[in-house]
Amino acid sequence: YDESKSCFTTAVELNELYYYLEMWNNTLRKKGPLNPSLAIQLISFARALHHQGREQRESESEAMLLHAQHILEDSLGPKHPDVATHALQALAELYGQGMGRWVDAYDVLSKASRIFEGVFGKDHE
């Protein structure tokens, strides 16, 4: 039972990765209006690659996260809290924990913090 459960879980994870990879490839081929839901999907895929220990694809994950950040900034505005909540926090996590680029992670989190401060004020808890 345990072996079949493990195989099933792996198959589901691979299927999800395949879905996101197809979506990413389609995004790169298309040049049309991009919306925030696409950005969230790209962020999810990049995080899935990172969390499944796919170090060899960190640069691709970074490209997806940067692309998602640009989509969110273009569609919602560069100072929208969703840019900080979704794109910047995921990018900082990849830079820090995934790639060991702690200075870059700090810079990205500082930008996220400035966005939150601008939207909610300094005294917001």
The first five atom37 places (N, CA, C, CB, O) and aatype in JSON, in Angstrom:
{
  "aatype": [18, 3, 6, 15, 11, 15, 4, 13, 16, 16, 0, 19, 6, 10, 2, 6, 10, 18, 18, 18, 10, 6, 12, 17, 2, 2, 16, 10, 1, 11, 11, 7, 14, 10, 2, 14, 15, 10, 0, 9, 5, 10, 9, 15, 13, 0, 1, 0, 10, 8, 8, 5, 7, 1, 6, 5, 1, 6, 15, 6, 15, 6, 0, 12, 10, 10, 8, 0, 5, 8, 9, 10, 6, 3, 15, 10, 7, 14, 11, 8, 14, 3, 19, 0, 16, 8, 0, 10, 5, 0, 10, 0, 6, 10, 18, 7, 5, 7, 12, 7, 1, 17, 19, 3, 0, 18, 3, 19, 10, 15, 11, 0, 15, 1, 9, 13, 6, 7, 19, 13, 7, 11, 3, 8, 6],
  "atom_mask": [
    [1, 1, 1, 1, 1],
    [1, 1, 1, 1, 1],
    [1, 1, 1, 1, 1],
    [1, 1, 1, 1, 1],
    [1, 1, 1, 1, 1],
    [1, 1, 1, 1, 1],
    [1, 1, 1, 1, 1],
    [1, 1, 1, 1, 1],
    [1, 1, 1, 1, 1],
    [1, 1, 1, 1, 1],
    [1, 1, 1, 1, 1],
    [1, 1, 1, 1, 1],
    [1, 1, 1, 1, 1],
    [1, 1, 1, 1, 1],
    [1, 1, 1, 1, 1],
    [1, 1, 1, 1, 1],
    [1, 1, 1, 1, 1],
    [1, 1, 1, 1, 1],
    [1, 1, 1, 1, 1],
    [1, 1, 1, 1, 1],
    [1, 1, 1, 1, 1],
    [1, 1, 1, 1, 1],
    [1, 1, 1, 1, 1],
    [1, 1, 1, 1, 1],
    [1, 1, 1, 1, 1],
    [1, 1, 1, 1, 1],
    [1, 1, 1, 1, 1],
    [1, 1, 1, 1, 1],
    [1, 1, 1, 1, 1],
    [1, 1, 1, 1, 1],
    [1, 1, 1, 1, 1],
    [1, 1, 1, 0, 1],
    [1, 1, 1, 1, 1],
    [1, 1, 1, 1, 1],
    [1, 1, 1, 1, 1],
    [1, 1, 1, 1, 1],
    [1, 1, 1, 1, 1],
    [1, 1, 1, 1, 1],
    [1, 1, 1, 1, 1],
    [1, 1, 1, 1, 1],
    [1, 1, 1, 1, 1],
    [1, 1, 1, 1, 1],
    [1, 1, 1, 1, 1],
    [1, 1, 1, 1, 1],
    [1, 1, 1, 1, 1],
    [1, 1, 1, 1, 1],
    [1, 1, 1, 1, 1],
    [1, 1, 1, 1, 1],
    [1, 1, 1, 1, 1],
    [1, 1, 1, 1, 1],
    [1, 1, 1, 1, 1],
    [1, 1, 1, 1, 1],
    [1, 1, 1, 0, 1],
    [1, 1, 1, 1, 1],
    [1, 1, 1, 1, 1],
    [1, 1, 1, 1, 1],
    [1, 1, 1, 1, 1],
    [1, 1, 1, 1, 1],
    [1, 1, 1, 1, 1],
    [1, 1, 1, 1, 1],
    [1, 1, 1, 1, 1],
    [1, 1, 1, 1, 1],
    [1, 1, 1, 1, 1],
    [1, 1, 1, 1, 1],
    [1, 1, 1, 1, 1],
    [1, 1, 1, 1, 1],
    [1, 1, 1, 1, 1],
    [1, 1, 1, 1, 1],
    [1, 1, 1, 1, 1],
    [1, 1, 1, 1, 1],
    [1, 1, 1, 1, 1],
    [1, 1, 1, 1, 1],
    [1, 1, 1, 1, 1],
    [1, 1, 1, 1, 1],
    [1, 1, 1, 1, 1],
    [1, 1, 1, 1, 1],
    [1, 1, 1, 0, 1],
    [1, 1, 1, 1, 1],
    [1, 1, 1, 1, 1],
    [1, 1, 1, 1, 1],
    [1, 1, 1, 1, 1],
    [1, 1, 1, 1, 1],
    [1, 1, 1, 1, 1],
    [1, 1, 1, 1, 1],
    [1, 1, 1, 1, 1],
    [1, 1, 1, 1, 1],
    [1, 1, 1, 1, 1],
    [1, 1, 1, 1, 1],
    [1, 1, 1, 1, 1],
    [1, 1, 1, 1, 1],
    [1, 1, 1, 1, 1],
    [1, 1, 1, 1, 1],
    [1, 1, 1, 1, 1],
    [1, 1, 1, 1, 1],
    [1, 1, 1, 1, 1],
    [1, 1, 1, 0, 1],
    [1, 1, 1, 1, 1],
    [1, 1, 1, 0, 1],
    [1, 1, 1, 1, 1],
    [1, 1, 1, 0, 1],
    [1, 1, 1, 1, 1],
    [1, 1, 1, 1, 1],
    [1, 1, 1, 1, 1],
    [1, 1, 1, 1, 1],
    [1, 1, 1, 1, 1],
    [1, 1, 1, 1, 1],
    [1, 1, 1, 1, 1],
    [1, 1, 1, 1, 1],
    [1, 1, 1, 1, 1],
    [1, 1, 1, 1, 1],
    [1, 1, 1, 1, 1],
    [1, 1, 1, 1, 1],
    [1, 1, 1, 1, 1],
    [1, 1, 1, 1, 1],
    [1, 1, 1, 1, 1],
    [1, 1, 1, 1, 1],
    [1, 1, 1, 1, 1],
    [1, 1, 1, 0, 1],
    [1, 1, 1, 1, 1],
    [1, 1, 1, 1, 1],
    [1, 1, 1, 0, 1],
    [1, 1, 1, 1, 1],
    [1, 1, 1, 1, 1],
    [1, 1, 1, 1, 1],
    [1, 1, 1, 1, 1]
  ],
  "atom_positions": [
    [[0.83, -1.2, 0.0], [0.0, 0.0, 0.0], [0.86, 1.25, 0.0], [-0.94, 0.0, 1.21], [0.63, 2.18, -0.77]],
    [[1.87, 1.27, 0.88], [2.72, 2.46, 0.98], [3.45, 2.75, -0.33], [3.72, 2.29, 2.12], [3.58, 3.9, -0.73]],
    [[3.92, 1.69, -0.98], [4.63, 1.88, -2.24], [3.7, 2.42, -3.32], [5.27, 0.56, -2.7], [4.09, 3.3, -4.08]],
    [[2.49, 1.88, -3.39], [1.55, 2.36, -4.41], [1.1, 3.78, -4.12], [0.34, 1.44, -4.5], [0.89, 4.57, -5.04]],
    [[0.95, 4.11, -2.84], [0.59, 5.48, -2.47], [1.7, 6.45, -2.87], [0.31, 5.59, -0.95], [1.43, 7.53, -3.39]],
    [[2.94, 6.06, -2.64], [4.08, 6.88, -3.01], [4.13, 7.07, -4.53], [5.38, 6.24, -2.51], [4.38, 8.18, -5.01]],
    [[3.91, 6.01, -5.28], [3.91, 6.09, -6.74], [2.79, 7.0, -7.24], [3.76, 4.7, -7.36], [2.99, 7.79, -8.17]],
    [[1.62, 6.89, -6.62], [0.49, 7.72, -7.0], [0.8, 9.2, -6.74], [-0.78, 7.3, -6.25], [0.54, 10.05, -7.58]],
    [[1.36, 9.49, -5.56], [1.71, 10.86, -5.21], [2.72, 11.43, -6.2], [2.27, 10.93, -3.78], [2.59, 12.58, -6.63]],
    [[3.71, 10.64, -6.56], [4.7, 11.08, -7.53], [4.05, 11.35, -8.88], [5.81, 10.04, -7.68], [4.37, 12.34, -9.53]],
    [[3.14, 10.48, -9.3], [2.45, 10.67, -10.58], [1.64, 11.95, -10.58], [1.55, 9.47, -10.88], [1.62, 12.67, -11.58]],
    [[0.96, 12.24, -9.49], [0.16, 13.47, -9.38], [1.08, 14.69, -9.47], [-0.65, 13.5, -8.06], [0.77, 15.65, -10.18]],
    [[2.21, 14.65, -8.75], [3.15, 15.76, -8.79], [3.7, 15.97, -10.2], [4.29, 15.52, -7.81], [3.8, 17.1, -10.66]],
    [[4.04, 14.9, -10.87], [4.55, 15.01, -12.24], [3.49, 15.55, -13.19], [5.05, 13.66, -12.73], [3.8, 16.34, -14.08]],
    [[2.25, 15.12, -13.0], [1.15, 15.62, -13.82], [0.97, 17.12, -13.62], [-0.16, 14.88, -13.5], [0.77, 17.86, -14.58]],
    [[1.03, 17.58, -12.37], [0.9, 19.0, -12.09], [2.06, 19.77, -12.72], [0.85, 19.25, -10.58], [1.85, 20.84, -13.3]],
    [[3.26, 19.24, -12.59], [4.41, 19.9, -13.2], [4.26, 19.97, -14.72], [5.71, 19.18, -12.83], [4.59, 20.99, -15.33]],
    [[3.77, 18.91, -15.32], [3.57, 18.9, -16.76], [2.56, 19.99, -17.16], [3.08, 17.51, -17.24], [2.77, 20.71, -18.13]],
    [[1.47, 20.09, -16.4], [0.46, 21.11, -16.68], [1.07, 22.5, -16.62], [-0.7, 21.0, -15.67], [0.86, 23.3, -17.53]],
    [[1.82, 22.79, -15.57], [2.42, 24.11, -15.43], [3.48, 24.36, -16.49], [3.03, 24.28, -14.04], [3.61, 25.48, -16.99]],
    [[4.22, 23.34, -16.85], [5.22, 23.49, -17.89], [4.57, 23.82, -19.23], [6.07, 22.22, -18.01], [5.06, 24.67, -19.97]],
    [[3.48, 23.17, -19.54], [2.74, 23.48, -20.77], [2.22, 24.92, -20.74], [1.56, 22.49, -20.95], [2.29, 25.63, -21.75]],
    [[1.71, 25.34, -19.59], [1.21, 26.69, -19.46], [2.35, 27.69, -19.66], [0.55, 26.9, -18.09], [2.17, 28.71, -20.33]],
    [[3.52, 27.41, -19.09], [4.68, 28.28, -19.23], [5.11, 28.36, -20.69], [5.84, 27.79, -18.35], [5.39, 29.44, -21.2]],
    [[5.18, 27.22, -21.34], [5.57, 27.22, -22.76], [4.57, 27.98, -23.62], [5.7, 25.78, -23.26], [4.96, 28.71, -24.53]],
    [[3.28, 27.82, -23.33], [2.26, 28.57, -24.07], [2.38, 30.07, -23.83], [0.86, 28.09, -23.67], [2.16, 30.87, -24.74]],
    [[2.72, 30.44, -22.61], [2.9, 31.85, -22.28], [4.05, 32.45, -23.08], [3.15, 32.02, -20.78], [3.96, 33.57, -23.57]],
    [[5.12, 31.69, -23.19], [6.27, 32.19, -23.94], [5.97, 32.33, -25.42], [7.46, 31.27, -23.74], [6.53, 33.2, -26.09]],
    [[5.09, 31.48, -25.95], [4.75, 31.52, -27.38], [3.76, 32.62, -27.7], [4.18, 30.19, -27.82], [3.8, 33.2, -28.78]],
    [[2.86, 32.92, -26.76], [1.8, 33.9, -27.01], [2.26, 35.31, -26.68], [0.56, 33.56, -26.2], [3.07, 35.53, -25.78]],
    [[1.73, 36.21, -27.41], [1.92, 37.63, -27.09], [0.54, 38.25, -27.08], [2.89, 38.35, -28.12], [0.09, 38.83, -28.07]],
    [[-0.12, 38.13, -25.97], [-1.46, 38.67, -25.85], [-1.62, 39.31, -24.49], [0.0, 0.0, 0.0], [-0.65, 39.44, -23.75]],
    [[-2.83, 39.7, -24.16], [-3.05, 40.32, -22.86], [-2.8, 39.3, -21.74], [-4.48, 40.88, -22.75], [-3.28, 38.17, -21.78]],
    [[-2.04, 39.73, -20.78], [-1.72, 38.86, -19.65], [-2.49, 39.35, -18.44], [-0.19, 38.84, -19.36], [-2.66, 40.55, -18.24]],
    [[-2.96, 38.43, -17.64], [-3.75, 38.82, -16.48], [-3.15, 38.25, -15.2], [-5.19, 38.36, -16.64], [-2.31, 37.36, -15.24]],
    [[-3.59, 38.76, -14.06], [-3.02, 38.33, -12.78], [-3.16, 36.83, -12.51], [-3.67, 39.09, -11.67], [-2.29, 36.25, -11.86]],
    [[-4.21, 36.2, -12.98], [-4.36, 34.76, -12.71], [-3.25, 33.96, -13.38], [-5.74, 34.26, -13.19], [-2.81, 32.94, -12.84]],
    [[-2.79, 34.39, -14.54], [-1.66, 33.74, -15.19], [-0.4, 33.91, -14.34], [-1.43, 34.32, -16.61], [0.38, 32.98, -14.19]],
    [[-0.22, 35.1, -13.79], [0.94, 35.36, -12.93], [0.93, 34.44, -11.72], [0.96, 36.82, -12.48], [1.97, 33.89, -11.35]],
    [[-0.22, 34.26, -11.11], [-0.33, 33.39, -9.94], [0.0, 31.94, -10.32], [-1.74, 33.47, -9.32], [0.65, 31.23, -9.55]],
    [[-0.43, 31.51, -11.49], [-0.11, 30.16, -11.96], [1.39, 30.0, -12.18], [-0.87, 29.84, -13.26], [1.97, 28.98, -11.82]],
    [[2.02, 31.0, -12.75], [3.47, 30.95, -12.96], [4.2, 30.89, -11.62], [3.94, 32.18, -13.76], [5.18, 30.15, -11.48]],
    [[3.75, 31.65, -10.66], [4.36, 31.63, -9.33], [4.21, 30.25, -8.71], [3.72, 32.7, -8.42], [5.16, 29.74, -8.11]],
    [[3.05, 29.66, -8.84], [2.82, 28.31, -8.29], [3.75, 27.29, -8.93], [1.36, 27.89, -8.5], [4.3, 26.44, -8.24]],
    [[3.92, 27.38, -10.23], [4.8, 26.45, -10.93], [6.25, 26.64, -10.5], [4.67, 26.63, -12.45], [6.95, 25.67, -10.22]],
    [[6.69, 27.89, -10.43], [8.07, 28.16, -10.02], [8.32, 27.65, -8.61], [8.37, 29.66, -10.1], [9.38, 27.09, -8.32]],
    [[7.35, 27.84, -7.72], [7.49, 27.34, -6.34], [7.5, 25.81, -6.32], [6.35, 27.86, -5.45], [8.24, 25.2, -5.54]],
    [[6.69, 25.2, -7.17], [6.66, 23.73, -7.22], [8.02, 23.19, -7.64], [5.56, 23.23, -8.19], [8.52, 22.22, -7.06]],
    [[8.62, 23.8, -8.64], [9.96, 23.37, -9.07], [10.96, 23.53, -7.94], [10.41, 24.18, -10.29], [11.78, 22.64, -7.69]],
    [[10.88, 24.65, -7.26], [11.82, 24.92, -6.16], [11.63, 23.94, -5.01], [11.65, 26.36, -5.66], [12.6, 23.4, -4.5]],
    [[10.39, 23.72, -4.6], [10.11, 22.87, -3.44], [10.33, 21.39, -3.72], [8.7, 23.09, -2.97], [10.49, 20.6, -2.78]],
    [[10.33, 21.0, -4.95], [10.58, 19.59, -5.28], [12.06, 19.32, -5.51], [9.77, 19.18, -6.51], [12.43, 18.28, -6.05]],
    [[12.9, 20.26, -5.12], [14.33, 20.04, -5.19], [14.89, 20.06, -6.59], [0.0, 0.0, 0.0], [15.83, 19.32, -6.88]],
    [[14.36, 20.87, -7.44], [14.83, 20.94, -8.81], [15.83, 22.1, -8.95], [13.64, 21.12, -9.79], [15.56, 23.09, -9.62]],
    [[16.99, 21.95, -8.29], [18.0, 23.01, -8.29], [18.48, 23.35, -9.69], [19.18, 22.6, -7.43], [18.8, 24.5, -9.98]],
    [[18.52, 22.34, -10.56], [19.01, 22.58, -11.91], [18.09, 23.5, -12.7], [19.18, 21.27, -12.65], [18.46, 23.96, -13.78]],
    [[16.89, 23.77, -12.19], [15.94, 24.64, -12.91], [15.69, 25.94, -12.17], [14.62, 23.91, -13.12], [14.68, 26.6, -12.4]],
    [[16.61, 26.32, -11.28], [16.43, 27.56, -10.52], [16.39, 28.78, -11.42], [17.54, 27.71, -9.49], [15.63, 29.71, -11.16]],
    [[17.21, 28.79, -12.46], [17.2, 29.96, -13.35], [15.87, 30.07, -14.09], [18.37, 29.89, -14.36], [15.38, 31.17, -14.35]],
    [[15.28, 28.92, -14.43], [13.97, 28.94, -15.07], [12.9, 29.4, -14.08], [13.61, 27.55, -15.63], [11.99, 30.15, -14.44]],
    [[13.01, 28.95, -12.84], [12.07, 29.4, -11.8], [12.2, 30.91, -11.6], [12.34, 28.66, -10.46], [11.19, 31.61, -11.45]],
    [[13.42, 31.4, -11.59], [13.64, 32.84, -11.45], [13.0, 33.6, -12.6], [15.15, 33.16, -11.37], [12.35, 34.62, -12.39]],
    [[13.18, 33.1, -13.83], [12.58, 33.76, -14.99], [11.06, 33.8, -14.89], [13.0, 33.06, -16.29], [10.44, 34.81, -15.21]],
    [[10.46, 32.7, -14.43], [9.01, 32.65, -14.27], [8.55, 33.66, -13.23], [8.55, 31.25, -13.87], [7.56, 34.36, -13.44]],
    [[9.26, 33.73, -12.11], [8.87, 34.66, -11.05], [9.02, 36.12, -11.5], [9.69, 34.41, -9.79], [8.18, 36.96, -11.18]],
    [[10.08, 36.41, -12.22], [10.25, 37.77, -12.73], [9.18, 38.11, -13.76], [11.65, 37.94, -13.35], [8.67, 39.23, -13.8]],
    [[8.84, 37.14, -14.59], [7.77, 37.34, -15.57], [6.44, 37.58, -14.86], [7.67, 36.13, -16.53], [5.68, 38.47, -15.24]],
    [[6.17, 36.79, -13.84], [4.94, 36.96, -13.07], [4.9, 38.33, -12.4], [4.8, 35.85, -12.01], [3.86, 38.98, -12.35]],
    [[6.04, 38.76, -11.87], [6.12, 40.09, -11.26], [5.77, 41.17, -12.28], [7.53, 40.34, -10.69], [5.01, 42.09, -11.96]],
    [[6.3, 41.07, -13.48], [6.01, 42.07, -14.51], [4.54, 42.03, -14.92], [6.91, 41.83, -15.75], [3.93, 43.08, -15.15]],
    [[3.97, 40.83, -15.01], [2.54, 40.73, -15.34], [1.72, 41.44, -14.27], [2.1, 39.25, -15.46], [0.82, 42.23, -14.6]],
    [[2.01, 41.17, -13.0], [1.25, 41.79, -11.92], [1.46, 43.31, -11.9], [1.66, 41.19, -10.56], [0.51, 44.06, -11.7]],
    [[2.69, 43.75, -12.1], [2.95, 45.19, -12.12], [2.23, 45.87, -13.28], [4.45, 45.46, -12.2], [1.69, 46.97, -13.13]],
    [[2.24, 45.22, -14.45], [1.57, 45.82, -15.61], [0.06, 45.83, -15.47], [1.95, 45.06, -16.87], [-0.6, 46.78, -15.89]],
    [[-0.5, 44.78, -14.87], [-1.96, 44.68, -14.8], [-2.54, 45.35, -13.55], [-2.37, 43.23, -14.82], [-3.66, 45.86, -13.6]],
    [[-1.81, 45.36, -12.44], [-2.35, 45.92, -11.2], [-1.68, 47.21, -10.76], [-2.23, 44.9, -10.11], [-2.22, 47.96, -9.95]],
    [[-0.5, 47.45, -11.29], [0.29, 48.61, -10.87], [1.47, 48.15, -10.03], [0.0, 0.0, 0.0], [1.36, 47.17, -9.29]],
    [[2.6, 48.84, -10.14], [3.82, 48.39, -9.46], [3.77, 48.46, -7.94], [4.97, 49.19, -9.94], [4.57, 47.83, -7.26]],
    [[2.83, 49.23, -7.4], [2.75, 49.37, -5.95], [1.53, 48.66, -5.36], [2.71, 50.84, -5.57], [1.11, 48.97, -4.24]],
    [[0.97, 47.72, -6.1], [-0.17, 46.96, -5.61], [0.31, 45.91, -4.62], [-0.95, 46.3, -6.79], [1.35, 45.28, -4.86]],
    [[-0.4, 45.71, -3.52], [0.06, 44.73, -2.52], [0.16, 43.29, -3.04], [-0.87, 44.76, -1.34], [0.93, 42.5, -2.49]],
    [[-0.59, 42.94, -4.07], [-0.47, 41.59, -4.62], [0.89, 41.35, -5.27], [-1.58, 41.34, -5.65], [1.37, 40.22, -5.32]],
    [[1.51, 42.4, -5.76], [2.87, 42.27, -6.3], [3.8, 41.82, -5.18], [3.36, 43.62, -6.93], [4.62, 40.91, -5.37]],
    [[3.68, 42.46, -4.03], [4.53, 42.11, -2.88], [4.16, 40.75, -2.3], [4.43, 43.17, -1.8], [5.03, 39.93, -2.0]],
    [[2.86, 40.51, -2.14], [2.4, 39.29, -1.5], [2.75, 38.05, -2.31], [0.9, 39.34, -1.28], [3.22, 37.06, -1.75]],
    [[2.54, 38.1, -3.59], [2.73, 36.9, -4.41], [4.12, 36.85, -5.05], [1.66, 36.85, -5.49], [4.9, 35.95, -4.75]],
    [[4.41, 37.79, -5.91], [5.64, 37.7, -6.71], [6.9, 37.96, -5.9], [5.57, 38.69, -7.86], [7.85, 37.17, -5.96]],
    [[6.92, 39.04, -5.14], [8.16, 39.41, -4.47], [8.52, 38.45, -3.34], [8.05, 40.81, -3.92], [9.7, 38.13, -3.16]],
    [[7.55, 37.98, -2.6], [7.86, 37.04, -1.52], [8.36, 35.7, -2.09], [6.63, 36.8, -0.64], [9.28, 35.1, -1.53]],
    [[7.77, 35.24, -3.18], [8.24, 34.0, -3.8], [9.64, 34.18, -4.37], [7.27, 33.57, -4.92], [10.48, 33.28, -4.26]],
    [[9.9, 35.32, -4.97], [11.22, 35.6, -5.53], [12.27, 35.67, -4.42], [11.2, 36.91, -6.33], [13.37, 35.13, -4.57]],
    [[11.94, 36.32, -3.32], [12.87, 36.4, -2.19], [13.17, 35.02, -1.61], [12.31, 37.32, -1.09], [14.31, 34.72, -1.25]],
    [[12.15, 34.18, -1.53], [12.34, 32.82, -1.03], [13.29, 32.04, -1.95], [10.99, 32.08, -0.91], [14.18, 31.34, -1.48]],
    [[13.09, 32.16, -3.25], [13.96, 31.48, -4.2], [15.39, 31.99, -4.09], [13.44, 31.66, -5.63], [16.34, 31.21, -4.03]],
    [[15.54, 33.32, -4.06], [16.89, 33.89, -3.97], [17.6, 33.44, -2.69], [16.81, 35.42, -4.01], [18.75, 33.02, -2.73]],
    [[16.9, 33.52, -1.57], [17.53, 33.2, -0.3], [17.72, 31.72, -0.07], [0.0, 0.0, 0.0], [18.84, 31.21, -0.06]],
    [[16.62, 31.02, 0.12], [16.68, 29.6, 0.46], [17.11, 28.72, -0.7], [15.34, 29.14, 0.96], [17.81, 27.73, -0.51]],
    [[16.7, 29.08, -1.9], [16.99, 28.23, -3.04], [18.36, 28.45, -3.64], [0.0, 0.0, 0.0], [19.06, 27.5, -3.98]],
    [[18.74, 29.71, -3.78], [19.97, 30.02, -4.5], [21.09, 30.56, -3.61], [19.67, 31.0, -5.58], [22.22, 30.74, -4.07]],
    [[20.78, 30.83, -2.36], [21.8, 31.37, -1.45], [22.19, 32.8, -1.76], [0.0, 0.0, 0.0], [23.23, 33.28, -1.33]],
    [[21.35, 33.48, -2.51], [21.6, 34.89, -2.87], [20.88, 35.78, -1.87], [21.13, 35.19, -4.35], [19.87, 36.41, -2.19]],
    [[21.41, 35.84, -0.66], [20.73, 36.49, 0.45], [20.63, 38.01, 0.28], [21.44, 36.17, 1.73], [19.66, 38.62, 0.73]],
    [[21.61, 38.62, -0.35], [21.56, 40.06, -0.59], [20.4, 40.39, -1.54], [22.91, 40.59, -1.17], [19.66, 41.35, -1.32]],
    [[20.26, 39.58, -2.59], [19.14, 39.78, -3.51], [17.8, 39.55, -2.81], [19.26, 38.84, -4.73], [16.84, 40.28, -3.03]],
    [[17.76, 38.53, -1.96], [16.52, 38.24, -1.21], [16.17, 39.44, -0.31], [16.69, 36.96, -0.34], [15.0, 39.83, -0.23]],
    [[17.17, 40.0, 0.34], [16.94, 41.16, 1.2], [16.41, 42.34, 0.38], [18.24, 41.56, 1.92], [15.47, 43.01, 0.8]],
    [[17.01, 42.6, -0.76], [16.58, 43.71, -1.62], [15.13, 43.54, -2.07], [17.49, 43.82, -2.84], [14.36, 44.5, -2.07]],
    [[14.76, 42.32, -2.44], [13.4, 42.05, -2.9], [12.41, 42.21, -1.74], [13.29, 40.62, -3.51], [11.34, 42.8, -1.92]],
    [[12.77, 41.7, -0.55], [11.88, 41.86, 0.6], [11.77, 43.32, 1.03], [12.38, 41.0, 1.78], [10.73, 43.75, 1.53]],
    [[12.84, 44.07, 0.85], [12.78, 45.51, 1.16], [11.79, 46.21, 0.23], [14.19, 46.17, 1.02], [11.03, 47.08, 0.66]],
    [[11.8, 45.83, -1.04], [10.84, 46.4, -1.99], [9.42, 46.03, -1.59], [11.14, 45.91, -3.43], [8.52, 46.87, -1.63]],
    [[9.21, 44.77, -1.2], [7.88, 44.33, -0.75], [7.45, 45.12, 0.48], [7.88, 42.81, -0.43], [6.29, 45.54, 0.59]],
    [[8.37, 45.33, 1.39], [8.07, 46.08, 2.61], [7.67, 47.52, 2.29], [9.27, 46.06, 3.55], [6.76, 48.07, 2.9]],
    [[8.36, 48.13, 1.33], [8.02, 49.51, 0.93], [6.62, 49.56, 0.31], [9.06, 50.06, -0.07], [5.87, 50.52, 0.53]],
    [[6.28, 48.55, -0.46], [4.93, 48.5, -1.06], [3.88, 48.41, 0.04], [4.81, 47.29, -2.04], [2.91, 49.16, 0.03]],
    [[4.08, 47.48, 0.99], [3.11, 47.34, 2.08], [3.01, 48.62, 2.91], [3.51, 46.16, 2.99], [1.92, 49.03, 3.29]],
    [[4.15, 49.23, 3.17], [4.16, 50.47, 3.94], [3.43, 51.58, 3.22], [5.58, 50.89, 4.23], [2.72, 52.37, 3.84]],
    [[3.61, 51.65, 1.89], [2.93, 52.67, 1.12], [1.43, 52.48, 1.06], [0.0, 0.0, 0.0], [0.67, 53.45, 1.01]],
    [[1.0, 51.23, 1.07], [-0.43, 50.94, 0.99], [-1.1, 51.03, 2.36], [-0.66, 49.54, 0.39], [-2.17, 51.62, 2.5]],
    [[-0.46, 50.44, 3.37], [-1.09, 50.31, 4.69], [-0.59, 51.29, 5.74], [-0.9, 48.93, 5.19], [-1.2, 51.42, 6.8]],
    [[0.51, 51.97, 5.46], [1.1, 52.88, 6.43], [2.11, 52.19, 7.32], [0.0, 0.0, 0.0], [2.15, 50.96, 7.4]],
    [[2.93, 52.99, 8.0], [4.0, 52.43, 8.83], [3.48, 51.74, 10.07], [4.95, 53.52, 9.23], [4.11, 50.8, 10.56]],
    [[2.36, 52.16, 10.58], [1.86, 51.64, 11.85], [0.9, 50.48, 11.71], [1.21, 52.72, 12.61], [0.33, 50.03, 12.7]],
    [[0.71, 49.99, 10.5], [-0.22, 48.88, 10.27], [0.36, 47.59, 10.85], [-0.52, 48.71, 8.76], [1.55, 47.3, 10.68]],
    [[-0.49, 46.82, 11.53], [-0.03, 45.54, 12.11], [-0.61, 44.38, 11.38], [-0.38, 45.44, 13.57], [-0.34, 43.23, 11.73]]
  ]
}
